[in-house]
Amino acid sequence: MLNTRAAGEIRLTRRAATQRFRVREVGADEACPVLKVYARTARATRPYFGAGLDDPPEVFAREAHLHPVFELLPAPA
């Protein structure tokens, strides 16, 4: 996460194809619905969240600073 912030971009490889993306760290208002779905989907992450699965997104927003969320944007060619 720190490297992603510093570099401002990442490379993702799937099979033999590598794609570059610019990254934008989103604010708590954009992160909260993503974090709620993430906590529900990725069970192993649940202990790291104070918010419960049935809590509204606003509760996830309060701890968004602990769980960075990045938007992936196309990198210039």
N, C-alpha and C positions, 0 to 999 in steps of 0.2 A: 504494500500500500504506500509506504513512504517513497519507494522507487517510482511508483506510478505517478505520484504527485510531483516528484522532482523532474521526471523525464517528460511528463505531459503527453506521453504516448505509450502504447503497448503493441506487442506483436503476439498474435494468436496463431497457433499452428494446428491444423486438423489434417490428418494424413500427411500428404506431401505439400499441402498448400498453406502458405503463411500470409496473413493479412495484417496490415498496420492500421491502427486506429488512434486518433487523438482522443484524449479523455477530458471530461469535464466533471468535476466533483459537484454533486447536486446538494442543494440545501435540505434542511430537515423537512420542509413541506413536500418536496418531491421524493425524498427518501422514505418517508414513513410508510406509504403503501407497499413499496418494494420490500422493505424490511419485514413487514407483516407477512407477506407471501413467502419470503425467504425463511422466516422462522417456522412457518407452517410446513413448508416443503422439505427443508433440510433439518431433519430431527436432531442431528448431532449439534446443531447450533443453539438449540433452545436454552441450555444452561447459561449461555452468555447474554441472554436477554432478561431484563427485569420485567418487561411487558409480557403479559400472558396472551395466549393465542386468541382469546375471546375479547381482549381489550380493543378499544377503538384505535384507529391510526394515530390519533393525537398522543396516545401514551408512547407509541413507538417513536414519535417525533421528539419527545423529550430526551431520548437516549440515542438519537441519530448521530450525535458527535462521537459516540463510541464505536459506531459501525459505518464506516465510510461507504458511500454508494457513488459509483462513477457511471456517467453516460458515455457510451462509445460512439464516436463520430468518425465518419470517413476521413482518412488521412489524405493530404494532398499527394498527388501522383509524383 
